[in-house]
Structure formats: C-alpha cells, structure tokens
Amino acid sequence: MTETVSRPSTEGDQRTSLAAAHRLLARHGWDDLVFTLLTARVPEQPEYLLATPFPQICRNVTASNLVKIDTYGKPLGEGRIDDGGFPLYGAIHRARPDVGCIIHLHTTAGVAVASLQDGLLPLSQTAMVVIEDIAYADYLGIGQGDDLIADLLGEKNCLMLRNHGTLAVGRTVAEAFARIYLLETACAVQIAAGDQPTVGVPRSVVSGVATLGKPYITSGIMEDAWANLLAMLDGDEPDYAS
C-alpha cells in the first residue's frame, strides 16, 4: 500500500484542521475540562506550532483563537497555553521533525489501560491495528522526564503514559486523530470486557493485523475520512473554522 498524505499547505488550513480536532474530541467526550492540549506544526514555518488556547474547553476552540508558539512554548503574539503541560509536546516536536500533530488525552479508559501492568491487550481488531506501534513511559511526576519520554517514543506513533493517559502523533492532524481514535476505542473495549474470560488470538494473527494497519493509516485514506468529518462540522458547528 503506497504511503501518501495530503498535508495542509497554509497556516489557515492547519488552523482549521486543528480546531476541527478539538471539536471532534469534545463530541466523543474525550476532553478534560481545560486540560486538553493539542499541537500542530505551521506548514510554512515548521519551527512554529499552533496550540490549544488556555484556559479553553475544546468545544469553544476556533481556528482563530489557536495560539502560535515556538517549540519551547513561547507565544509569538497574544494568547496563552498550558505551560505546565506543554514541555512534553515541545520535546516530541523537536525530536521528531516528521510529527505534524500531537494529541494527548486523559480519558477514563485511556488512563485505566495505561495504568494496567500489561497495558493494551490485543482483545479487539482495533487494538491489533495499533498495538505494535505503541511505546510506554513510566510516570515520573507532573512535567518530569519530558525529554526521556520523547526518547522512549522513538519512531513509534502511539504512547501510553503510565498512570496518566494516551498520546498519538501524525504527519497530519488527520493521521494523529485516526491513531488516537483507534487507541482510545481499543482502551474502551478492553475496559468494557472487564474481568470476563476473553478469546485469545494467535500472536501471528495479531502481528499480521498490525502489519496491515500501520500503512493503512498512512495511505491517505484517513485524509478522505477527515474530509467527511470536516463536512459534518461545517454543517453542525461551522464556527470552528472562524
């Protein structure tokens, strides 16, 4: 499967995509009051990022109120971000020039699975798609070990932050959203299964699904899905793009 991606070409396009991601997180109930932070690179200026305004809830984020910052979190103009939460994002963006967007969540299911000794299990097809693309980082305290966590992520695209939550990266907002969607859905399925006996899947089958899943996400099909999600938001809450 050919790996292609349609990247936003302007800051305006990127603002629209990142604002849309905030609204979609709110629709799924994945936001955490004012403590949800997303970032995306500025296409024409990759040394700069767009970030969630603080203190703002995802439902009220718009393309125009996103804050433009450098990779150390310094705003280029007016606006404020969550300074306490940002250093991890900056560390990942500096370590991974290919990362165009970071989405990090603190959902009930995501934190629960991240806190389990065995982490995410291959209980569902959804989990199998991402399970071999996940790194794990132990909890070191608020704002501690950010450079180490970036190193632990390495070349993988999903991260389970122990006792803290989930994180996904992508070359585009669409890719990052697709990965966090799959990761969060897999966590929710695992929690829903509870302690009941589950049907095991041979390791070879799990690896086969993972092998197919990674290029599927990067094939460009997520950009097609993203276009439909934007069309839905255009009809339901068009102010996101303002």
N, C-alpha and C positions, 0 to 999 in steps of 0.2 A: 504494500500500500504506500503510495507516494506521500511524503510528508510535505504538505503545503500549508500556508497560512496567509490569510489576508489581514495585514496589520493596519491599524488606523494611521493615516498619513499626516494628520494635523493634531494640534493640541485640542482643538474644538471637538474633533471626532473622539479623541481619547476621553475628554471630559464627559461626553455623552455616554460612552460605554461604561465608565466607572460609576457615574451617577445611576445608571440602569442597574448595575450590580448591587448597589446599596438597596434600591427599591425591591429587587428580587429577594435579597436576603430577608428584608422585612416581611415580604409576603410569605416566606417559608417559616417565619418565626425564629430565625437564626440570629437575629441581632441581640445585643446585650446592652440595653439602655444606651448610654453614651460611650460605652467602652469597646465598640466595634470599630476597627481601623483597617482601611483598605488603602493600598497604594498602587499607582501605575506610572510608568515612565512617560515623559513627554516625548512624542515621536521625533520632533525636530531637534530636541535638546535632551538626549538620553542621560545626561548628567543631572537632570532635574526630574522631580516626581510630582504627581498630584496625590493629595491625601485627604482623608475624611476630615471635615472641619470639626473642631471640638469647642464646646460640648454640643453635639448634634446627634439626633437619632437618625437611623438610616432612612426612615420614611420621609424625612424632610430634606435629604441631601439633593442638591441640584447640580447641574453641570457648572453653573457659575459660582457656587459657593465652595467648591473644592479648593483646597489651599495648595499653591505651588511652593515647593520646598527643594532644598538640595538634599543629598543623600545622608546628611547629618541632621536633618530635621529643621534647618533654619528656613523660615518663610522668606520668600522673595519680595513680598509686599504685605498687604494686610491679611489677617487671618491667623488662626491658632490651631495647632494639632495637639494630640495627646502625647506630650513629650515623654511621659513615663513609659508608654508602650512602644514608641517608635524605634528605639535603637536596634531592636531585632530586625526590623524591616530594612533599615539602612545597612546593617551588616550583610544581609542576604543580597540586596541590590548591588552592593559593592563587590561581593564575592562572585556573583552570577550576572554578568552583563547580558546574558540571554533572557533573564527574567524581566518580563514587561509588566507583570501584575502580581501582587501578593494579597491573598485573602486569608485572614486568621479569625477563627471563631471560638466562642466559649459556650457551645450548646451543652445541654444536659447529657445527651447521648455521646457527644464527642469527648467531653471531659471524662465521662464514666469509662468509656472504652480505653482512653489514653491512660487511665489510672489502673487498669487491669494488668496483672503481671504478664499475660500473654498478648496483650494488645488486641489488634484487629485480627479476627479469625476468618478463615475462608468459608463462612456459613452460607453466603449468597453469591450469585454470579456477580453482583455489583461489587462485592468485596474482592472477588478474584481479579477483577479488571485492574484494580489499583494496588493490590497487596504487595506486589514485588517492586513498587515504585514509592514505598514508604520508608522514611528514616524515623528514628526515635531519639528523643533527647530528654534526659532526666531533668526534673525540676530543681533549680538552684536558687529560687527566690525571685522576687519581683525585679525585673531589669537586670538579672545576673546571668552571665555566661553567653551574651548575645553572639559574640564572635565565634565561640565554641559551637553554638547551635548551628550557625551558618556553615561551619566546617562539617558538622555531623550530617547536615542535609546533603552535602556533596552535590552530586549530579542528579539526585532524585528530585521528584516534583511534589511529593506529599510529605508532611511531617506530623508526627504525633508528639505533642509536647506533654510529657507525663504530668498528671495532676493539673493540667492547665487547659488543653484544648487541641484543636486541629488547625493545620495550615496547608495551603496549596499555592503553588506558583504556576505561571504560564507565560508563554511568549506574548499572549494577548489576554485581555480581560475575559474573553470568551473561553479560552483554554483554562485559565485559573478557576473560573466559575464552574466549568464542567467537572474539574477534578474535585473541588470542594463539595459539589453536589453529590458526586459518586461516593466520596469518603464519608460525608455526613449521613447519606442514605444507608450505607453499609453499617455504620455505627448504630443507627436507629434500629435496623433489622436485628443486629446482634443483641441489643438490649431488650428488644421485644421478645426474642427467643427465650430469654431468661435462663433458668437452670434446667430446662427441659432437655431430654436427650435429643441430639441432632444427628442428621445423616452425614457421615463423613464423605469427603471427596478425595480421590487419589491425588497425590502430590503432582503427578504428571499432568493431570487434567487441570489443576489449579494453575500450573506453570503455562500450560497451553493457552488458557484464557488470558492470563497476564501478558503473554507474548503477543496475542492478537489485540489486546486492549490498548496498550501504550501507543502504537502507531495509529490506531483508530481515533484516539483523542486528538492527535496532531495532524490528521489527514485533511483537515479543513471542514469536516462535517459539522464540527461544533460552531464554526462561523455561520454555517447555514442555519443551524438551530438558533444561534444568537440573533440572527436577523428576524426570526419569527418572534422571539421574546421581546425584542425592541418594538416590533409592530404591535404586540399586545400592550406594552406600556404606552405606546403612542396613543392608543385608543382609550386606555383606562385611566392613566395619570400622566398626561403629556407634560406636566410642569417639570418632570425630572430633567428634561432636556433644556430647560430655560436657564 
